[in-house]
Amino acid sequence: MSDEEATSADETVEAGRDAPEPALAERVAEYDDALAAEVEALEAEADELRAETADLEAEVEELEERAQRVQADFQNYKKRAKKKQAQIEERATEGLVEDLLDVRDNLARALEEDTDDTESLREGVEMTLSEFDRVLENEGVEEIAPDPGTDVDANRHEVMMRVESDQSAGTVVDLYRPGYEMGGKVLRPAQVTVADE
């Protein structure tokens, strides 16, 4: 065998060793196909996720705009409500002042009277006081005037002093100055003397 034939035979043997087996080549081809299919599926899923993300971003933007509009509407509502409340308070004050003007006029008339008749002066003051009480009643103001023997209520009564008394300890002995409440809120507590313990 010549050198050329030997070299050719060696190359054939070498080429036979380098040539992949048909089963291995098929498996590699299958893996390539499977990987290609998986990559294609992942790319499709990525496209879907990008589209979904874009939709969600658009929805977030819309919700943010809506939230800003709601916030602005709420701020405007608060301003309108505050203005309306101020108008209501102003009107309520106007009504009270109008009612008190009659009381003031009656007091002014009583002072203008040049009389020594204390009885008629007293009657005029009593009528004015009655009119003033009517105004307070119309406004929902109630007097706090506890009777002697009533238990002291720290929310409605202010204890001015404690005295020895036949009454039970901690009860009202005497009313020094009446208090007033309006709508369940104490405007001024009644000042009372209380039986000492």
C-alpha positions in Angstrom: 0.0 0.0 0.0 1.4 3.3 -1.0 1.7 6.2 1.2 -1.1 7.9 -0.5 -3.4 5.0 0.0 -2.4 4.8 3.7 -3.2 8.5 4.2 -6.5 8.1 2.4 -7.4 5.1 4.5 -6.5 7.1 7.7 -8.6 10.0 6.6 -11.5 7.7 5.9 -11.2 6.2 9.4 -10.8 9.7 10.9 -13.8 10.9 8.9 -15.8 8.0 10.1 -15.0 8.8 13.7 -16.0 12.5 13.2 -19.2 11.7 11.4 -22.1 11.9 13.9 -24.1 8.9 14.5 -27.5 9.1 12.8 -29.4 8.8 16.2 -27.4 11.5 17.8 -27.9 13.8 14.8 -31.7 13.2 15.1 -31.7 14.0 18.8 -29.8 17.2 18.3 -32.2 18.2 15.5 -35.1 17.4 17.9 -33.6 19.5 20.6 -33.0 22.3 18.1 -36.7 22.1 17.0 -37.9 22.0 20.7 -35.7 24.9 21.6 -36.9 26.9 18.6 -40.5 26.1 19.5 -39.8 27.1 23.2 -38.1 30.4 22.1 -41.0 31.1 19.8 -43.5 30.4 22.6 -41.5 32.6 25.0 -41.4 35.4 22.5 -45.1 35.2 21.9 -45.7 35.2 25.7 -43.3 38.2 26.0 -45.3 40.0 23.3 -48.5 39.3 25.2 -47.0 40.5 28.4 -45.7 43.7 26.7 -49.2 44.3 25.3 -50.8 43.6 28.8 -48.3 46.0 30.4 -49.1 48.7 27.9 -52.8 48.2 28.6 -52.2 48.3 32.4 -50.0 51.5 32.0 -52.8 53.1 30.1 -55.3 52.1 32.7 -53.1 53.4 35.5 -52.7 56.7 33.7 -56.5 56.9 33.3 -57.0 56.2 37.0 -54.5 58.8 38.0 -56.2 61.4 35.8 -59.6 60.4 37.3 -58.1 60.6 40.8 -56.9 64.1 40.1 -60.3 65.1 38.8 -62.0 63.6 41.9 -59.4 65.4 44.1 -60.1 68.7 42.4 -63.9 68.1 42.6 -63.5 67.4 46.4 -61.5 70.6 46.9 -64.1 72.6 45.1 -66.9 70.9 47.2 -65.0 71.8 50.4 -64.7 75.4 49.3 -68.4 75.6 48.4 -69.4 73.9 51.7 -67.3 76.2 53.7 -68.8 79.2 51.9 -72.3 77.9 52.4 -71.6 77.3 56.1 -70.4 80.8 56.5 -73.5 82.1 54.8 -75.7 80.0 57.1 -73.9 81.3 60.2 -74.2 84.8 58.9 -77.9 84.5 58.4 -78.4 82.8 61.8 -76.5 85.7 63.4 -78.6 88.2 61.5 -81.8 86.6 62.7 -80.6 86.7 66.3 -79.5 90.3 66.1 -82.9 91.3 64.6 -84.6 89.7 67.5 -82.3 91.3 70.0 -82.9 94.8 68.5 -86.5 94.7 69.9 -85.1 94.0 73.4 -82.6 96.9 73.0 -85.3 99.2 71.8 -87.4 98.4 74.9 -84.5 99.0 77.2 -83.8 102.3 75.5 -87.5 103.3 75.9 -87.3 102.4 79.6 -84.3 104.7 80.1 -86.0 107.5 78.2 -89.0 107.4 80.6 -88.7 110.2 83.1 -90.7 108.8 86.0 -90.5 108.2 89.7 -93.0 105.3 89.3 -90.7 102.4 90.1 -93.6 99.9 89.7 -94.1 100.8 86.0 -90.3 100.8 85.5 -90.2 97.3 87.1 -93.0 96.1 84.8 -91.2 97.4 81.7 -87.9 95.6 82.8 -89.9 92.4 83.4 -91.5 92.6 80.0 -88.1 93.2 78.4 -86.7 90.3 80.3 -89.6 88.1 79.2 -89.0 89.2 75.6 -85.3 88.4 75.9 -86.1 85.0 77.3 -88.4 84.4 74.3 -85.6 85.2 71.9 -83.3 82.7 73.7 -86.0 80.1 73.7 -86.5 80.6 69.9 -82.8 80.0 69.4 -83.0 76.8 71.4 -81.3 78.1 74.5 -82.3 76.4 77.7 -81.6 77.6 81.2 -79.7 75.3 83.6 -81.1 76.1 87.0 -80.7 73.0 89.3 -83.1 72.8 92.3 -81.6 72.4 95.8 -80.9 68.7 96.5 -80.0 68.0 92.9 -76.8 66.0 92.4 -73.9 68.1 91.1 -73.2 67.5 87.4 -69.6 68.5 86.6 -70.5 69.0 83.0 -73.3 71.4 83.7 -72.5 72.9 87.1 -69.6 75.0 88.4 -69.1 74.6 92.2 -68.5 78.1 93.6 -68.2 77.0 97.2 -68.9 74.1 99.6 -71.0 74.8 102.7 -72.2 72.8 105.7 -75.8 71.8 105.0 -78.6 69.4 106.1 -78.7 68.1 102.5 -76.8 65.1 101.2 -73.1 65.7 100.5 -72.3 66.7 96.9 -75.8 68.1 96.2 -76.8 71.6 95.2 -77.6 73.9 98.2 -78.2 77.1 96.3 -78.1 78.5 92.8 -75.7 81.5 92.5 -76.1 82.1 88.7 -78.0 80.0 86.2 -76.3 78.4 83.3 -77.4 78.0 79.7 -77.2 75.2 77.1 -78.0 75.1 73.4 -78.4 71.9 71.4 -77.0 69.8 74.2 -73.9 72.0 74.4 -73.3 73.9 77.6 -72.8 77.6 76.8 -72.2 78.5 80.4 -72.4 76.2 83.5 -74.7 77.1 86.4 -72.8 78.4 89.4 -73.9 76.6 92.5 -73.2 76.2 96.2 -72.8 72.5 97.2 -73.2 70.6 100.5 -69.9 69.8 102.0 -69.0 66.1 102.6 
